[in-house]
Amino acid sequence: MPPKKKSEVMAQRKAEAIKLKQQQKKRRLIWFGTVGVVLILVIVALAIQSTSTSKSTAKVETFDYANLPVLGNPDAPVKIVEFGDFKCPSCKTFNETIKPQLQSDYIKLVPIDWTL
């Protein structure tokens, strides 16, 4: 094999560099295209979810106070309904710290109905 001329080697390297740049462009195009498609899908999914949840209306329920134990004046204009669990640590904290303060500040001073 005869030695290659310097111009042939340079031309070959230039062709390889051009080919490598084309491959990199192709990879970038695939990468950004994939990311773009995923983002569009996420945006569409969120839009569909927000429209379906915004169409649902909150249902207002009336509450029967007559059959519940009461602390304070049952005919008070303000009614507080307490939902608690004996095993819940947050309910325990409420019962030990906040409820006594509410009782001393409001039930004794203001006509309030505290439904337990």
SULRALIN-V509456 format. One record per residue. PSI is psi in degrees with one decimal (* if undefined). Layout:
PSI
PSI
This chain:
127.7
149.3
143.2
148.0
154.7
-36.5
-35.8
-40.8
-43.7
-39.8
-38.8
-43.2
-40.0
-41.1
-40.2
-39.7
-41.4
-41.9
-41.3
-41.4
-38.5
-40.5
-40.4
-41.1
-41.8
-42.8
-44.2
-43.0
-44.2
-44.1
-53.6
-33.9
-43.6
-46.5
-41.5
-44.7
-42.4
-43.7
-42.3
-42.2
-41.1
-43.7
-42.8
-42.5
-42.8
-37.7
-42.6
-41.9
-42.0
-34.7
-33.9
-33.9
-28.9
-23.5
-26.8
134.7
148.3
133.5
120.5
124.1
141.2
153.2
132.5
105.4
-15.9
-34.0
12.0
149.8
145.3
141.8
110.9
-159.4
117.9
-19.4
15.8
148.3
-24.2
131.2
132.4
126.1
125.8
125.9
118.5
166.3
132.8
-22.4
-5.3
124.7
-32.1
-38.5
-37.7
-44.9
-42.5
-46.2
-34.2
-30.4
-48.6
-42.7
-45.4
-36.1
-41.9
-40.0
-44.7
-33.8
-34.9
-43.9
-38.0
-28.4
-37.9
139.8
107.5
146.7
113.7
104.6
125.9
*
